[in-house]
Structure formats: structure tokens, C-alpha cells
Amino acid sequence: MAIGLNLKFRCHINENSDGDRFVGIKVDSENAMVYFPMGYQLSESEEDIRQDILQLIAVLSEFTESKDKVLHRQKFEAPHTVNFPVNAYMNIIRSYLDQQNYYKEKDLVRKRGDRGRKDWAASLKNNVAFFQEDGTPFFNDYTIVGLTPNEKNLITKIHKYCVYKSFKQLGWLFTPHLPADPHIEEQHDMFLYTLRRKLAVTYNDKDKLLFQSMISMIEHLDEHTNDKQFYFGTDRFEYVWEELINTVFGISDKADYFPRTKWSICRGKPWNNYALEPDTIMLYDNKIYVLDAKYYRYGITGNPRHLPESTSINKQITYGEYIYTQQKFKGKYGDDVPVLNAFLMPFNRESNTFATGDFFANIGEATSDWKNNDHPYQRVQGIVIDTRFLMYNYYGSHTSKILKMAETIDRALIENSGQLPADTTEDEN
């Protein structure tokens, strides 16, 4: 696959519309494309775009499970599983670039000399000129143990095969040049047997990672021999968005915040339904924030049709009301439990319709006509978050990001007070 390095030309920012939902990497024999989630601001330089792609791979690797890795190629086709082992390929490429060479087994050799690790048994046998009066040997030389590369070793051949295959699929991230084709007969069963035996007796962490990556790659190639395309990514980036939001802003144990329901059956045991589970519970400054991660298009289009609908709004109000009315929370916060509600949606801070360059921004609020809207939780704030910022800042300490989010929601509650149009008309089509 002859692919130039023009990485920006090979990147696409999707809009999450029909036919444009896939986030990840698609590679075939002629081309390679990288699909970023909506709201992502791509870098300008080649090196920074490469980092963007690597960051995308890191996020998808961290937050996608097998159930999320599907690709809807055509409307009436069954979903196609996306399980390309991208990290195995990347490990093989990085190892090769770091070493600037192939893995080589080394043969044990012995030679005469006085520098290096001495083989005392061989030295006594071969290099003693005479024994001194005190019985100690006098060495006229020593036998030195060393290692020499074995170019013909099978592991080296398998590594050459894996390096070539890896660069053919993902090497375009780093260089337009392919390593030489080793022209090795593809004997995957024999390759796997050899690598597994080697892995079992290997204790060097770098070598273990390399061998395991080679095994994962060959297992995939063996299973998908006839595939002309390779995919890594998901059609369901909304799950990734939820995980990113929860990782950055959420508490780990939120079961106390779940509204629950049950059936009392006349002729049977009571039946407990599954609880409603809010996406994220954020705690800050003695307040409870109920956050719903919405991978919706409004932050990109500015079209009200792309905002959360009534079912989502009512559910958020239910979450807030449950928390507000529970005695277990009143015992901690007093009768007026401070509960705030917000939807969190993606946008691009460098290109948007909201006239803001902030990482977080207020775009309005949602209310219902079955509540009087005099409690903060009954007014669900609409907050947009810069997609690139979230993808680059999901690890490490989150204290400053939680503070910023809390301030944004608190300020939005004030800014949006009394600003809703009086004659709004519901239209969810």
C-alpha cells in the first residue's frame, strides 16, 4: 500500500449523521482514513496530526468494549464487528522504529580473551598454563562467554513478517516507506506455536510485549485472511462520550442516586425493576450535579432539532427530584438539597455558532410544563464541551475541570433565568 504522509488529507471529522457516524480508522489495500468525532479540532502540523491520531487510538482503546465495536456499513446489512488489534500493530511498529532493526535471537559463543563474562569451568579446562605453589591456577588466558546474533532464527523471520504487515496497514502514520517484503510463506499455525513457546520462557518485559503483540496480530490475520479492509473504531461513539464525561466529572459509586421502582404482585413475590441510572453524578462545593452526556449534534449545527428531547428532559428532572426528596440526602444537606441538572454535548471551541472560545459554554436550558421550575434541578442546563479538550484531558487529576464545570453550570442557571421565550413550540421531529 503506497500511502504518502499527507495525514490531514486522510482525516475526516464526522457529523454523526446517517452514514457518517464511524469514529476510528479504516484501512484497505489502496487507502487509509481516520475518522474523528464531531466537534474535534484537527491540528495543523503533520507531527501534531500524528499525535491527534494516536490520541484517538488511545481513547478508543480505553473506552470501547466489544459490544461497541460495530460498523453499520449499509442500511440493510447486519452490523459488522470491528475488532482490529490496533495496539498490537502499533507495538510492533514502535518496537521496530525504536530498535531500528529486527528482533534477533543470539547464539551463545565462547572465545579466548580477558574482557567479558568468564566461563570458569572452560577456562580451567583450556587456559591453565600451570598451578602455582599455593595450588591456585595460573591462567595464560580466559574463556569468555558472549552472545552473537543468529540471523537465520525463525523468530527473526516471523518478526520481519509482522513488521512488514504492520507497516503495510498502519506504517503510513510514521513514514511513507515500507520495510522490505521478507517473502515468507504464511504458516500461521507454526508462527503461533513458535511465538507462544518463546513467550513462555521470556522474562524481559519489552520482548514479552513484542511477542504478545505478534501473537495477537497473527491470530487476527488468521481469522480474517480474506478481509480486504481493516477497521478499528465504533459506530457508537456516544458510549465513549459517556465514559469520558463520567471519568472526568463523575464519582465512582453513584448507586445511592438511582431512582428505583418495583411491582407488588397480587399472587406472587414482589418484582424489583431495574433502576434508572444517571450517566454521571458530580459533587462539588456541597452541591450535587446530575450530568447527562449527550453526543448530540446541536453544538455543531446550532439546530434546535438536534437538542435533547422531552423523554431525556423528563428523565433528568426525575433524577433531580428523587435526590431532592430523599431523606438520606436531607440528613446531609438539610431540607433544601442543592441539586443541579445539565446536559453535556460536544462542540468545537474554535469554530462554533455560540461566539465563545471557552472549553465549556452555556447554550440554554430545558424545562417542563408539569413543574413550576422553581427548583434548580427542574431547569436542565445545556452545556457544550470542546471535544478535543475532553479527549486530551481524561486522565490525571480532575479537580480543576470539575471546578470549571461547576462554575459553568452555576453561572448558566443565573444567565438563563427568565430568558426562555414565552411562546416556544415543541417540535421533536
N, C-alpha and C positions, 0 to 999 in steps of 0.2 A: 504494500500500500504506500504509494508515494504521496506523502502529505507534507506540504510546506508548513512553516511555523506560524503563519498568519492567524494567531489564535483568536483575535477579535472577530475575524470573518467567520470563525467556526462556533461562535457563541450566539445564543438566542435567549431573549428574555420573554418568557411566556406570559399570556394574558389570562390564563385559567378559563378560557372559553372552550367551546366544543372543538375538539381536535388539537387543542393547544394547552394541554394540562400536564404533559410529561415533564418532570424535573429530573435531570441526570445526564447520562452520556449514552449516545448511540454510535456504534462503530460498525461499519461494514467494509467490504473489500476495497471500496473506492473512496470512502468519505468517513469523516468523524464529526459529530456535532455535540455541543454541550448546551443543555437547556437549564436556564436559571429560573428561579421562582419569580412571580410578578413582584414588582417593586424593587428589584435588585439593580443597583447602580454599578455597571461594569467599569473596571479600571481602564486607564488609557495605555499604559506601557505594557509591552509583552511580558515582562517579568511579573508585573502586578496582576495581569490577567491569569498567568500561570498560577499565582497564589490564590486567586479567586476560585479557580477550578479545583485546586487541591482542598480549599476550604469547603467547597460544595461537597466534594467526596467525603470529607471528614464528617460533615453534618449528616449526610445521608447514611453513612456507615454507623453513626452513633444513634440515630433516631428512627431508622426504618427497620421493621420486622418483616418476616417472610410474608405475612398477610398483606402488608402494604406494598410489596414489590410486584405490582402487576402493571400491565400495559394494555390499554384498550386500543388495539390497532385500527379496527374498523367497527362501525356501529353494531353490526350483527354478528361479529365474531366473539367467541369466548375470550375472556381475559387471558393474556399471555404472561406467564410467570417471568419475573426479571430477577435472576439470581447470579449474574456475572460476578465472579470473585475479584472485584477490582483491587482490593487491598493486597491480595496475593500477587497480582501483576505488578502493582506499584512497588512492593517489597523487592521483587526480583530486579526491576529496573533500577531502583535506588542502590541496591547492593552492587550491581554491575558498575554503575556510574561512580560509586564511592571507591571501589577497588580498581576500576579501570582495567578489569581483567576477569577471566572466568575462574570459578572455583576449581582448585586443583588438589587432588589427593597427593600426599607426599610419601615417598618410599624412605624407609629407614636405611641409612648408609653409615658405614664405618670407615674411617680413614686415619692415617698417621698424622699426628700433629701435637701441639701443646696448648692450643686455644680451643675452647668449647667444652661441651659436657663430656667428661671422661667416662669410658666404659672400663671400669677397674678390672673386671674379670678378663676381658680381652687384652687389656694392657699387660696384666701379669703373665698371660699366656704367650704373648707375641713380642713384647717390647722390653723384657727384663734382661739387661746385659749380665748382671751378676748380683748376688746377695752380699750385703755388707756384713762386717763383723757382728753387728748387733742384730742381724737377721732381717733387717729391712731391705726391700728390693731397691736396686738402682736402675731407674728407667732411662734408657737411651732415647725413648720417645713414648708417646701415649697413643692409644686408640680412641679417637674422638667420634662421638655419635652425632649424626646430623640428619636432616631431612632434605630430600630433593624432590621437586615436583614431578609427578607422573602424568605426563600429557595424555597418555593413552587410556587413562582410567575411565570407566563407564560413567561415573558421577560427573566428570568434566563434560563428557558428551551430552549427558542429559541436561546439564546446566546450559550448555550452548544452545540446545534445542529450546529450552524455556526462555532464555534471554531473547532469542530471535522471535519467538511467538509473542512475547510480552511487548517488545518494541514494535512489532507489526500492528498490534492493537492499540497500545497507549503511548508508544515512544514519541509520537508527534507532540506530546506535551513538553518534551525536552529538546528534541533535535529532529531535523528533517531527514536524518541519515539512519539507515537500518544497519545493524551489525550483519556480518556475513551469514548467509544461509548455511548451516552446517550440513545440510542434505543427509540428515539422519533418518533412517527408517523409523516410522512411528510405531513403536511397540509399547503401548501404554501400560499393559499389564506388567511387563518386565521393568519398565521405568518405575512404576509404583512399588513393586516388590523391592527393588534395589534401594530406593529412597527411604522406604519405611524401615528397612534393616539398618541403614546408615543412621537414621534419626534416632533409633533405639539405643545407639551406643555413642551418641554425640552429646557433649556437655557444654560446649561453647554456645552462648545464647544467640549470637549473631548467626552462626551456622544452623542452629536449630530453627530459627525463624526462616532462614532461606530454604531449608529442606521442607519445612511445613508448607511454605508458600508454593514451592514447586509441586508438592503433592496436591494441594488444593487446585492449582491451575490444571494439572494433568487430569484430575478427576473430572473437572468441568469440561475439558476438551473431549474426554472420553464419552461423556454423557451427551454432548452437543456437537458431535462430529460433523453433522450435516447442516448445522446452523450457518447461515450466511451473514447474520447480524448478531452483535452482542449488545446487550443493554445493561446499564446499571442505573437504577433510579426508581421512580414511582410515579404513578398517575394520581396518587392520593397525598399530595404534599400537605393537605390540611392536617393530617396526623402529625407530620413533622412540625408544622406551625404550632400545634397544641403542645407538643413536647418541649419545644423551645421556650414558649411562654411559661409553661409550668416549671421548667428547670431554672429560669432566671428569676421569676417572681413568686413562685409558689412555696408553700410549706409541704413537708413530706407526708405528714399524717393529717388528712382532712376528713376522716370518716365522721367526726362529730358534726360536720356541716352538711351532711346528706339528709334531705327530707325523705322519709320512708312511709310506705303505705302497706296495708295488709287487708286481707279478706277474713271476716268471721263467718264461717260456713255453717249453715244450719245442721247439716248431718255430716260433719267431717271436722278434721283438725283445722285450726287457723292456717291461713296461707299468707306468707310474707312475700310481697313483691320485691323486685329489685329496686334499690334506692335510686333516686335522681342524684347524679353526681356532677357538681360544678367542675368545670375544667381546672380552675386554679383558685386557691384561697391565698391571698396575700395579707400579711399582718404588718402594720407599721403605725407607730405613734399611737398605740392603744386604739386603733381602728381596724375594722375587718373589711377587706376589699374582695368582692366576688368578681372574678375576671373570667370572661368567656372569649377564648381565642377563636376568631372568625377569619378564615382565609377567604375573605370576600373581596370583590373587585372594586368596591367604592373608592378606596384610597388611590386607585389608579385611574378610574374613569370619571369619578365625581357624579355618577348617575345614581339617583336615589333608588332606582330599581335594584341596585347592587348592594343595598344595605340589609342588615338582618331583619327578618320578617316577624310577624306577630307571635308565632309559636316560640321563637327564640327570646323575644322580649318578655313574654308572659312567664317563661321558664325562669329567666333571671330574676324577675320580681318575686316569684315563688321561693327561690333560693334565699333572697334577701329577707322576705317575710318570715320564713322559717327561722333563720338565725336571729332575727329581731325579737321574735316572740318566745324563744326558748328560755326556760328558767335557768338552764346551765350557763347561758351567756349573760343573763341579767344578774346572776350572782357575781359575775366577774366585772361587768361594765356598769351595772346599775340599770334602772328601768329603760333608759333611752340608749339602747345598744347602738353604737356607731357603725352602721353597715352601709357601704357604698358599692355601687354596681357599675361595671364597664364592659363594653365590647372592645377587643383589641384586634385591629385589622392592619394589613400590610400597606405600606406606601413607600415612595421614593422621595426623600427629603430634598434631593437636588432637582427634581422635576415633578411638580405637583400643582394641583389647582387650588391649594389652600394658602398660598402666599406665605409659606413657612420654610425655614431651613433647619428646624429643630428635629431631633431624633424622635420625639414624641409630640403629637399635636392633637388638639381638641377639634372635632368636626361636627359636634351637635349632640343631642340626647334623644332617647326614645322614652315615651311614656305610654300609659294605657288610659282608657276612659272608664275602667272599672275600679280605679283607685283615685284618691283625691290628690295624689302626688305631693303630699306634704312631708314625706319621709325621704331622705336621700336615696335609700335603696329602691324606691319606686320610680326614680329617674335614672335610667341606664345611660351612662355617658359613652359617647362614641370616641374612641382614641385610636389614632393610627400610629404605627411604629415603623421606622425605617428598616426595611428587610435586611439590607447589608449589615447594619449595626447589630441586629439581633443575631445574625449568623456568625459574626465575628466576636460576639461577647457573651456566649452562653456558658463559658467556663470561668473559673476563678471566683473571686468574691463578688456578690451581687448587691451589696449594701447600698452603693451609690445609685444603682439602677432602680432599686426598689424605692429609694427616696425620691428620685426623679419621677417615677410613675405615680407615686402617692401625691406629689405636688401637682402633677398634671391633672389628675382626676379631681382633686380638691378644687383646683382653680377652674376646671371645666364646670363643676357644679355651680359655682358662682357666676361664671360667664354666661351659662345657658339658662339661668333663672329668668323666667318671664320673656324669653326671646323666641319661643316657638310660635309660628304663625297660627292665628286663631281659626282659619278656615282650611286646615290641612285635610286632604282626602286620601284615604287608604287605597293603595293600588299595588298589589304584590305580584302582578302578572309580569 
